[in-house]
Amino acid sequence: MAKRRPVISKWYQDVSEDEIFEVVAVDEDSDTIAIQYIDGDISEIDFDTWRQMILLPAEPPDDLREIEYLDDEDPDRVPGSYREPRWEDPFDDNKSEGFGDDDGY
């Protein structure tokens, strides 16, 4: 059983579910812990559930880019959670920036 307190930005392995997650927020007022799994899913658990879980410290993924990041416009995004950088391909023909004429020149 988890005897340690959740630490924001630390990674844990839930032994019974064989899943790795990061603690992204702790709300003492509502007694909840927000966690984010490697696949990007966010979940919320209460402190009673946390204490019953069998947890091991875990290393973050080798490449955090493997995580499916949350979209910045997601109203349910937990502050401090991972976000995919917004890169735009300057050579993407589908995005018109108003340069040149209709032929793309």
N, C-alpha and C positions, 0 to 999 in steps of 0.2 A: 504494500500500500504506500501511496505517496505521502511521505512525512514532510517533505520540503515544500516551501512556499513557491508559487509560480514566479518566475523571473522574466520580465518582458525582454524579448529578443533572444532568449535562450531556447534551444532545441531539445526536445524530449522524444523518447520512443515509448509508445504505449505498448507494453509487452503483450497484453491479452489481445489487442487488435492488430498488432504488428504494423503500426503506422507511426510515421515520424511527423512531428508538427512543431511549430514555433509559437510561443506565447506572444501575442501582439498587443494585448491590453489586459489590465486587471482593474475591475471596478469594485472597490471595497463596499461602496454604498449599496449596490445591488447583489453583492456576493457572487459575481460572475467573472469568468476568465474567458477572453476571446482568444481562439487559437486559429492558426492557418496551416493547413496541410500542404504537402509538397505540390499537390495538383492545383493549389490556389483556393480550394474550398475553405470557407470561414465557418467556424462553429463556435458555439458558446456553451460553456459548462459551468456548473455551480461549484462552490468550494467543497460541498459534501461529496460530489462525484469525483473531484480532483483527489481528495483524500483516499478514496477507495481504489483509485487507479494504480496499477503497478507500472511505474515509470522509471526509465533509465535516462541518464544524460545522453544526448545524441549530438553528433557533429552536423553542422548545416550541410546541405548538398554541395558537392564539389563546385558546381557551377550554378549559382543562384538564378541564372537565366533559364534553367530548366523548369523553374516554377512558372505556372500559368498565372501571370500577374493580373491584378485587379485593374479594371478600367477607372481612370480618374473621375469620370462622371457617375460612377456607381454611388448612389446615395447611402448604401449600406456599408460602404468601405470603412474599415476600422482604421482610424488614424495611426500612422506608423507602419501600416502594412506595405508589402512590396507593390510597386507599381512599375509597369512596363514603360520604358522610356519612349517618348513620342518622337520617333524618327520618321522623317519624310524623305522618300527617294526623289532627288531632284530630277531624275531621268524618267520618272513615271509619267507616261503620256496621258494617263487618265485624269491627271490633276492639271487644270488650266489655271495659270497664274495671271492671265491677261497679257502675256508677252507675245509679240508677233501677231501674225494674222491667223485666220481660221485653219490654214494648212499646217500650222505648227512651226512656222519659220519666224 
